[in-house]
Amino acid sequence: MPATVYVIGHKNPDTDSVVAATAYAALKRAQGYSNVRAARAGAVNPQTEYIFDRFGVPLPEFVPDLVPKVGYYLNEEPAVLDAATPLWEALQRMETSPRQIMAIVDRAGTYRGLFYHSAFAKNMLAKVNPRRKAVITTSIRHLVDTIKAQPLTGDHDDTLFNARIVVASLSAERFREYINAEPAHNKVVLVGDREEVMRCAIEAGVKAIIITNGFVPSKEIVRFATEHNVALLISSYDTSSTSLLALYSTPVLSVADASIPPVSIRETIRKAKTEIAASPARAIPVTDDAGKVVGLLTEGDLIREPNIELILVDHHEFSQAVEGVQNYRILEVIDHHRLGTFSTPYPITFINRVVGSTSTIVTTMYRETKTPLDRDIASLLLCGILSDTLVLQSATTTDTDHEAADYLASITDLSITELGRDIMHSASRAVGMPIDQMLAMDRKEYDVMGKKLSVSQIEITGAQELLARAPEVLEGLARLRRETGAYLAALMATDITRLESMLYVDADKDLYPFIGYPKHQPGVYILRDILSRKKQLMPALTEMIKAAVG
């Protein structure tokens, strides 16, 4: 089966990241790539939630991490057997199975055991041990189906019972003594054309009589069996073959290995490796959240490529990507940020353009490929551009952003001014969120001269409400810095009405003397005319850190 391709943005996604993933996945599907799905690597902020709700578009699938999991290594539909399947049929089906191992499920699809050759051999030997009388679990229906018998009497239901297989090789007199020596209610007698022996067996109350070599008994025997509720079956095989097939009529579950526990499709591959090593079959069944079998994982599967591939949008540095991204093949990157340390062992499509929004790049790709734009997707793309460029006022805004926004506004009949106002107003709701959630919303990590930096950004419509929470914000930044081991943790609060920002900082004490912004209060700085984290704040912070540690 083809791999699933996730189009996914960075951790702590902003609106542009989520919109770009959604729109680019739709573009790929429109081009015939049906296995492409949009994803997001974190919870969305209030602005993104408002935009998707407004235009009635479902949010992309939430993928909290890409740590290798069992489900990513399942490459084919599972080979399963119903627990009641006769053993003979199960063996025939296993011979055509490429893995020679099958999962056994009940009628609800719930896992019951594994069927493989060594388990079958071990359990079957226990049933046909010559030192004790053979007892097998079977039913009249299983016997009929396995032997391909012609039933003459009985209801032929599938009620299971523990059957004793008896071959009537004795004389009629000796057979009568033998069959009456102990209760016969569970005995299945195999006999040829000897009606006297049949009558003895019926009188003794056996469960069933299988007449071999295709012999058809007299009407009197049929009537006598009917009166005593004894199943009478005709086998076209000889006694030896019929005896063997009768043993193989037992349900496959009775000779399976029920000791191998299943693993969840969400379990990590690291844990699954341990389970496979402990499994006698060197394989483990895989179940979904409902307990249904969805696959079989073997040692061979672990050396294959996972069935997940990636397209990264709005980022390309692994430090900003969802955890575990390095374990998968990256097919494409669509981004508008500075180039960092990024490499792949194979050529990929890498598109990085100097524009203010990844949504601008995706819009351009729709137009370049002459792919029709659905109105809802076009509306999302316009929101993505306006969000990432602060309604085309950020220092990162280019003529290409303006042209793309005008084009999208014209085909959606939306007003850039009115839509921009609604978007910015929805973003300001972040001010009232819990501090840790606020700092995680649009947080990015950077590395400057070996120092880790954590810089979050939110949009506000006035500075006073957040300034009133300054002690909480600074305490949250200090906590974040301790948890991440960062040299600096900062929150850039951009006032979209005054077109300036406030910077809340918790950092190593050596840095503070080099922070060149006007101080509003301890740990809080005024960033006049600064709106862009990427183009304005980060270059300045980089210079400050170089001065502090140089």
Secondary structure, 3 states (H helix, E strand, C coil): CCCEEEEECCCCCCHHHHHHHHHHHHHHHHCCCCCEEEEECCCCCHHHHHHHHHCCCCCCEECCCCCCEHHHHCCCCCCEEECCCEHHHHHHHHHCCCCCEEEEECCCCEEEEEEEHHHHHHHHHHHCCCCCCCEEEECHHHHHHHHCCEECCCCCCCCCEEEEEEECCCCHHHHHHHHHCCCCCCEEEEECCCHHHHHHHHHHCCCEEEECCCCCCCHHHHHHHHHCCCEEEECCCCHHHHHHHHHCCCEHHHHCECCCCCEECCCEHHHHHHHHHHCCCCEEEEECCCCEEEEEEEHHHHHCCCCEEEEEECCCCHHHCCCCHHHCEEEEEEECCCCCCCCCCCCCEEEECCCCCHHHHHHHHHHHCCCCCCHHHHHHHHHHHHHHCCCCCCCCCCHHHHHHHHHHHHHHCCCHHHHHHHHHHHHHHHHHCCHHHHHHHCEEEEEECCEEEEEEEEEECCCHHHHCCHHHHHHHHHHHHHHHCCCEEEEEEEECCCCEEEEEEEECCCCHHHCCCCEEECCEEEECCCCCHHHHHHHHHHHHHHHHHC
